[in-house]
Amino acid sequence: MLVYIHIPFCDSKCSYCAFNSYVDKFHLKENYMYALKKQLQYELQRFQAEKETIETVFIGGGTPSTVAPQLYEEIFDLLNPYLVKNAEITSEANPNSATKEWLEGMYTLGVNRISFGTQTFDKEKLKILNRAHTPQMSSDAVHNASAVGFKNISLDLIYATLGDTKELLSHDIQTAMSLPINHISAYALMIEEGTAFENRPQMSSEQLSLTKWIFKEIQKHGFSQYEISNFGSYQSLHNLGYWQYKDYIGAGAGAVGKLGLTRFYPLTDIEAYISDPLSIRQEILTREDKRLEQIFLGLRSVVGVDQDILNAQERQKAEILLNENKIMLKNNILYNTDYLLADEIALFLTS
């Protein structure tokens, strides 16, 4: 079982961000963390969690580094008995708010993996994206995390932004690889509804040839691609857990959880969530929903697709793809050899 904890507070709202996050609700932090604990207590019972059954915890956002480690203490006290030995515990962080003191506090609580929202090491691109940090802050944050004792450190990089060049992106990759990290998440800029970029679709400019070049450049440094956007000499167990379709508790305003064929959606509004953290909408999935999701997720990652879940027509189509070397078969698992074609292959199989 996995646990995802959503922290919806942010120093600034990035131009591309469609996540449930707020820049004007900091006064609610303590009440929010209390509500979060209340929901987690409820979810642990709902999921019938037993001691040493939680494999990974991921604290995302928003910006988890806007909340002081002291406010996380009761959350960790609650979860600790349920954690497996050496559980992977990740926290996202922004370079401007992840001070050395914050990193030390989180490390002491048990966080053993940090993911920094770097996005780029280019000053002008950071301004375009409305990021609140500088390139130097990113480098300093990674070095501080390493000095504190973190062995697993990840960076997010954004590409397909208007104005991106091979020179700029190469500098981003080279700078990232000069730091003590073992993981990179590389995301193409997506223009989403409700963001500052919504009325500026020209800000996104993805070119397939450039995307392929980026992926090859990252892999040259020994970071293998294990999902369409994720590369590393270390593979995040939490990420893999999602793609393996494991159950996960989703705690916090705007989080999502899954148990069997049921999805859970807590309230998204912070004030409403604080007032009633146990008001959680449910969505019942069908077995066909699950099967199709497993196909799409498996083809996007190293998890692959168990051939046994395919129907007769899909198996015939899989044979066509195998003959054309679009996918490979090993130990009854079908693996995609080009993640950029993942959705196309999934649609070909299932339509």
Stockholm file with secondary structure:
# STOCKHOLM 1.0

chainA/1-351         MLVYIHIPFCDSKCSYCAFNSYVDKFHLKENYMYALKKQLQYELQRFQAEKETIETVFIGGGTPSTVAPQLYEEIFDLLNPYLVKNAEITSEANPNSATKEWLEGMYTLGVNRISFGTQTFDKEKLKILNRAHTPQMSSDAVHNASAVGFKNISLDLIYATLGDTKELLSHDIQTAMSLPINHISAYALMIEEGTAFENRPQMSSEQLSLTKWIFKEIQKHGFSQYEISNFGSYQSLHNLGYWQYKDYIGAGAGAVGKLGLTRFYPLTDIEAYISDPLSIRQEILTREDKRLEQIFLGLRSVVGVDQDILNAQERQKAEILLNENKIMLKNNILYNTDYLLADEIALFLTS
#=GR chainA/1-351 SS CEEEEEECBCSSCCTTCCSSCBSSCGGGHHHHHHHHHHHHHHHHHHTTCCTTCEEEEEEEESCGGGSCHHHHHHHHHHHGGGEEEEEEEEEEECTTTCCHHHHHHHHHHTCCEEEEEEECSCHHHHHHTTCSCCHHHHHHHHHHHHHHTCSEEEEEEEECBTTCCHHHHHHHHHHHHTSSCSEEEEEECCCCTTSTTTTCGGGBCCCHHHHHHHHHHHHTTTCEEEETTEEESSCCHHHHHHHTTCCEEEESTTCCEEETTEEEEECSSHHHHHHCTTCEEEEECCHHHHHHHHHHHHHTBTTCEEGGGSCHHHHHHHHHHHHTTSEEEETTEEEESCGGGHHHHHHHHHC
#=GC SS_cons         CEEEEEECBCSSCCTTCCSSCBSSCGGGHHHHHHHHHHHHHHHHHHTTCCTTCEEEEEEEESCGGGSCHHHHHHHHHHHGGGEEEEEEEEEEECTTTCCHHHHHHHHHHTCCEEEEEEECSCHHHHHHTTCSCCHHHHHHHHHHHHHHTCSEEEEEEEECBTTCCHHHHHHHHHHHHTSSCSEEEEEECCCCTTSTTTTCGGGBCCCHHHHHHHHHHHHTTTCEEEETTEEESSCCHHHHHHHTTCCEEEESTTCCEEETTEEEEECSSHHHHHHCTTCEEEEECCHHHHHHHHHHHHHTBTTCEEGGGSCHHHHHHHHHHHHTTSEEEETTEEEESCGGGHHHHHHHHHC
//
